[in-house]
Amino acid sequence: MARIGIFALLALLVCSASAWAAPLANPSFEDGLDQWTETGEAGTFAAVDTPAPASDGSLYAKADLETEKTALQSWLTQEFTIPGDANYIGVDMGYTIVNPGDFGTGNGVSAVLRDTDTGDELDLMLLSNALPGDLAGYWRVYVTDVSSFQGKDVELEFSVWAAPMYNSQEFRADNVRFMTPSEAAAALAPEPATLALVALPALTLLRRRRRP
């Protein structure tokens, strides 16, 4: 009977731990900003379907930074548990300065994964003092190794900030997902055109070395 009681207690503890684990919710913003918390300048973030096409589904999170006269900083966060078998996390993000004003310093965006118990952080993306054209296209996938955070409670934080006179900046985030090593490698693989540009100088050098 004592052994049965011990096994029952262990099973209860396992079930309790599973119950406390919070899964990542609404990762592609198809339910608007539900399950996400915005702090700072209210209304900076919104779930939209324009002007960019969503990278996954029909909606994505967008932050408009139109700060001609005042500084601005806002955060969009969600707490969840990293699965015990998760190796990588990927997020599609983009940043555009539509109508630049008086450039100096003080604009930027970041994405951080933070251990809620220890405060340890993993940087998913950091872009400061960007100029127009620094990020071409609507979306770029950012992949980070989260194997050291397996089974831990974390907070994913998107942060945007701008000093006065930074006009019409736009930050986008979509499709937060866990990835296997092969999925991460495929997401980070250069496009064929990029590979061709990288390989061309090496091929030319190789040919030159082979010539007598």
ZAMARGU-4260 file (C-alpha; in steps of 0.2 Angstrom, whole numbers, plus 5000, padded with zeros to 4 digits):
<rodrens>
0) 5000/5000/5000 | 5014/5012/5004 | 5022/5009/4987 | 5005/5013/4979 | 5004/5029/4988
5) 5022/5034/4983 | 5018/5031/4965 | 5002/5040/4966 | 5011/5055/4974 | 5024/5055/4960
10) 5010/5054/4947 | 5002/5069/4955 | 5018/5079/4955 | 5021/5075/4937 | 5003/5080/4932
15) 5005/5096/4942 | 5021/5101/4934 | 5012/5098/4917 | 4998/5108/4922 | 5009/5123/4927
20) 5018/5123/4910 | 5010/5137/4899 | 5011/5134/4880 | 5015/5147/4868 | 4998/5155/4863
25) 4992/5164/4848 | 5010/5164/4840 | 5005/5171/4823 | 4993/5184/4830 | 4978/5177/4821
30) 4967/5181/4837 | 4974/5199/4837 | 4985/5203/4852 | 4975/5190/4863 | 4987/5182/4876
35) 5000/5196/4873 | 5003/5211/4884 | 5007/5228/4878 | 5015/5241/4890 | 5023/5258/4887
40) 5014/5269/4874 | 4997/5261/4873 | 4991/5257/4855 | 5008/5256/4847 | 5006/5238/4843
45) 4991/5231/4833 | 4987/5215/4824 | 4985/5220/4806 | 4985/5212/4788 | 4992/5227/4779
50) 5003/5235/4771 | 5014/5219/4772 | 5007/5202/4769 | 5008/5191/4784 | 5022/5178/4784
55) 5010/5165/4792 | 4991/5166/4791 | 4982/5183/4788 | 4988/5194/4803 | 5004/5200/4810
60) 5009/5211/4824 | 5014/5229/4819 | 5021/5243/4829 | 5020/5261/4821 | 5032/5273/4828
65) 5027/5291/4822 | 5036/5302/4834 | 5039/5319/4826 | 5040/5328/4843 | 5040/5315/4857
70) 5050/5300/4862 | 5042/5283/4862 | 5045/5266/4869 | 5033/5251/4870 | 5034/5232/4874
75) 5024/5217/4868 | 5026/5202/4879 | 5020/5184/4882 | 5026/5172/4896 | 5026/5153/4892
80) 5036/5137/4895 | 5049/5131/4883 | 5045/5113/4879 | 5058/5100/4885 | 5062/5095/4868
85) 5064/5112/4860 | 5080/5116/4851 | 5077/5132/4842 | 5064/5146/4842 | 5061/5156/4826
90) 5052/5173/4823 | 5049/5182/4807 | 5052/5200/4809 | 5054/5216/4799 | 5059/5234/4801
95) 5056/5248/4789 | 5059/5267/4790 | 5046/5273/4778 | 5049/5292/4779 | 5065/5296/4788
100) 5066/5312/4798 | 5081/5320/4807 | 5093/5305/4810 | 5105/5304/4824 | 5104/5291/4838
105) 5090/5283/4848 | 5079/5272/4837 | 5078/5254/4837 | 5069/5237/4840 | 5074/5221/4849
110) 5067/5204/4853 | 5073/5195/4869 | 5069/5179/4877 | 5070/5180/4896 | 5071/5167/4909
115) 5058/5173/4922 | 5066/5165/4937 | 5085/5170/4934 | 5083/5185/4922 | 5095/5177/4910
120) 5092/5183/4892 | 5094/5177/4874 | 5094/5190/4861 | 5083/5185/4846 | 5086/5202/4837
125) 5093/5219/4840 | 5093/5233/4828 | 5099/5250/4834 | 5100/5267/4824 | 5095/5259/4808
130) 5094/5268/4792 | 5082/5266/4777 | 5085/5251/4768 | 5095/5242/4782 | 5082/5228/4781
135) 5076/5224/4763 | 5059/5216/4761 | 5045/5213/4773 | 5051/5198/4783 | 5067/5190/4789
140) 5068/5175/4800 | 5078/5176/4816 | 5083/5159/4824 | 5090/5156/4841 | 5096/5141/4851
145) 5085/5138/4866 | 5091/5121/4871 | 5098/5129/4887 | 5081/5135/4891 | 5072/5119/4889
150) 5058/5116/4902 | 5060/5134/4909 | 5047/5148/4910 | 5052/5162/4899 | 5045/5179/4893
155) 5046/5184/4875 | 5048/5203/4873 | 5047/5213/4858 | 5053/5231/4861 | 5052/5247/4850
160) 5059/5264/4854 | 5062/5280/4845 | 5069/5297/4849 | 5060/5313/4843 | 5061/5317/4825
165) 5061/5299/4819 | 5046/5298/4807 | 5036/5283/4801 | 5045/5268/4807 | 5037/5251/4806
170) 5041/5235/4816 | 5033/5219/4811 | 5033/5202/4820 | 5024/5185/4815 | 5025/5166/4816
175) 5034/5163/4833 | 5038/5144/4832 | 5049/5131/4839 | 5061/5123/4826 | 5070/5107/4825
180) 5089/5108/4820 | 5085/5103/4802 | 5071/5117/4801 | 5083/5130/4809 | 5097/5125/4796
185) 5084/5127/4782 | 5078/5143/4788 | 5095/5150/4789 | 5102/5143/4773 | 5106/5157/4760
190) 5095/5159/4745 | 5103/5152/4729 | 5106/5169/4722 | 5116/5173/4738 | 5126/5157/4737
195) 5130/5161/4719 | 5137/5178/4724 | 5147/5171/4738 | 5154/5156/4727 | 5159/5167/4712
200) 5174/5175/4720 | 5180/5158/4727 | 5178/5150/4710 | 5187/5163/4702 | 5201/5162/4714
205) 5202/5143/4712 | 5203/5145/4693 | 5217/5158/4695 | 5227/5146/4706 | 5225/5132/4693
210) 5232/5142/4679 | 5250/5139/4676
</rodrens>
